[in-house]
Amino acid sequence: MRVLLSEVNISEGKNDEVVEKVKAALLINNDVKMIDFNSDKDHNRSVFTYIGEPEKVLEATKRLADKAIELIDMTKHEGSHPRMGAVDVVPFVPVEGIEISEAVEIAREFGKYMGSKGVPVYFYEDAAVKPNRKSLVDIRKGEYEGLAEKMKKAEWIPDEGPKEFVPKSGALVTGVRFPLIAFNVNLRTNELEIANQIAKAVRNISGGFRFVRAIGLHITEKDMVQVSMNLINYSKTPIPRVMEAIRCEAARYGILISSAELVGPVPLLAIEEVVRHYLQVHDFSIKQIIETNLI
């Protein structure tokens, strides 16, 4: 069996009608299985996670992206999550029976297709064609609002598609990466500066954990703030380590954690460390889970 996963992030989470039309385009042929869907009005962002045979995942991703580009106008977009395009980021993740090199070919084919549709495209992570484009954070720096000026610089000319700014669509980033965990921690305060300071303490770029990216966000609906993170290698920086660091940092400000969120599917191996840490079952293995032994 050959299985590829894609986790497409689009810049729309407020207009349910638009989101449903994008979802319908993805699923119209029943050729992929959607295993998770998340839509957030504060972030103004929706994430579609689905798996299938590599070629079918590619075709389904083209359908989804076409519909999103048709319906989303970035000149009107407002949201708390960093973004630079209507279809913001399209990672492909090898799951079973497919090599990274094959996944890279699919990401490059998808990028070429979107470029032919008039969307500026950048390749990142394992599909990057330039050293300064490995990191999504680096590519997205300045976000949509800074994209027009950024694209004028020789080092930021897109890899595919138009070389000039396209206001309606913005730019798209696609590539191949290790399974990423989107992990958010909500704090019992509405002071954004506290969330920003805690994010700074745990993220790699400012001296925190090597495999953590983090920002502070205000969650209007809950009137509290959030440390929003991507754990880009859960095997080297496990979930409990990050959670306890945030708990410790929050205590400095007299703040408690309200709740945490896992956005999208999570590899079972990542949960193994959660059980070991919080249940203190230090030799726990996922092989002990009955369902993992079913054929």
Secondary structure, DSSP 8 states (H G I E B T S, - for coil): --EEEEEEEES-SS-HHHHHHHHHHHHTT--SEEEEEEEETTTTEEEEEEEE-HHHHHHHHHHHHHHHHHH--GGG---SS--SBSEEEEEEEEEES--HHHHHHHHHHHHHHHHHTT--EEEEETT-SSGGGS-HHHHHTTTGGGHHHHTTSGGG--SBS-SS--TTTB-EEEEE-S--EEEEEEES---HHHHHHHHHHHSGGGTS-TTEEEEEEEEGGGTEEEEEEEES-TTTS-HHHHHHHHHHHHHHTT--EEEEEEES---HHHHHHHHHHHS--TT--GGGSGGGG--
